[in-house]
């Protein structure tokens, strides 16, 4: 393991990334898919509205995006902070 | 060739394939039995995780629950995929870095306590056995249909097959077999969906067809379906009718539970590197999403087709006659499914026709009176048969029906095998070797593994005869239990300095309140008629027992936090362990315990 200050910076960068990712995660599922659906009900998507699409399709696609983005970003953070597995 | 022979060929052929692979990659030593020697590529691992994960609940049950409820059951879609985000961000890479074989080993080491480990093992066993009950429900439906026997007989035959199958090999056999099972199940799920989407909307991609136009009427498919259902007194398909708070809580329970189930987490111990564990979760979700993006289309389109079948002259015209059901080959599926006892109709008013409508709807009372209807005559339509019956309902060729039977069994079997493996490793490795008898021989340990599998499957089969709900609902209960116990302990182990007492108190509090809440609504030990409440009128506000896992998790976090605050902090070496789990460097290969 590298020195403490670098690994602290690494850990807080990781936590920041996790928090941002989870906000998006909650926004598309609990938000647009359920609680905020009435707010976007004016946006029509094929016979229904945007909230329905997010609940049955959109949230899943965004989840995929989040996981791959996180993996890519973390793997480069590992290298920047010198804590990757060589 | 008749349908029965075709089904046998498909199911038999796929089984021969899995068993062949299991023999070819047979587990030798104990460590191979548990974790496949850690040589599995992230994409392969993702595919195997997907097969392991997508069980009878996802394949057989979920689309049926969506079909008959509509938008409100989107919870299953979001919940069972959203959990992978939690898994990828909060657990997988750290558990891989820790580098042991089982979830309870992590909890035991991190909380430097044998008690914590035993409590975790017990929680894992409770959640996994509940999960297996749900699988057995699905296995019963699938075997009942394809062998054309009653649901009960199907269940008993299925239990024997699952047992023989799970005893065969360990994780290594299972990993490659599961890749084969994934291919079978995803093909079986998507092919009929593509056919049906083409028939109804002209679009070969079901996920797009769902939002496309219905060819026959020119209206958008979902608008058409909403219209038909309202005419029959049902709720609109796309609107929100249930309770919002419960919907949020249920989705959250499924998500947290996904990230707390041992057979899924164990998968991330088997990738070569920490960075691979991050990718692995993503690949697993790619393969899972192929089914989950298709499922809502399967549900909506099947509901439309069923309505059309029951009202061949339009919902304003005459209902289908019994004569047609008995003689028209298009309706053969109703006859075959009637044999399983999971589909039923009754001509209550004796007019020779079967009226399918919502007899509780105010809006339909006048019409019912005028036409002399005496209530809904499609008296039984088990939600779990929808996906398996779907190709027959849409009048697809016989080989598609055989393929779906094979796919449904692949889904149920692969998950049941993964869970039985998790249960057996918990008993033999954690309880017996880790606690009761540390000097046991490798052979003795494997013996325990097999005996515990047999006991688990016997219990699950017995309870599966009178299941607490449809397959996906029973499975949802298992998720609630995992959410309330394992996930908080793992997450706090990585992200906080919660101590041993806190974790133990948290797990016990979380699983106890959840289990009691579930038993109050579903019967003690799931024995029918011993419940004091129902999910229609739950004990606490609108919180159904299936949604309680999120509350249990909250209780777990809170209890752990306060107990930990009021007792001694964690020792220095555990603090070091937490620090080291947080960075990937030095992961290396895992140590044998």
Interface residues (C-beta under 8 A of the other chain):
Chain A: X1 X2 X7 X10 X11 X14 X18 X21 X22 X25 X29 X30 X33 X34 X35 X37 X45 X46 X47 X48 X49 X52 X53 X55 X56 X57 X59 X60 X61 X63 X64 X66 X67 X68 X70 X71 X74 X75 X78 X82 X83 X84 X85 X86
Chain B: X71 X74 X77 X78 X81 X82 X84 X85 X88 X89 X90 X93 X207 X210 X211 X212 X213 X219 X220 X221 X222 X223 X224 X226 X238 X240 X244 X247 X248 X251 X252 X273 X274 X275 X278 X279 X281 X282 X285 X286 X289 X292 X293 X296 X579 X580 X582 X583 X584 X585 X586 X587 X588
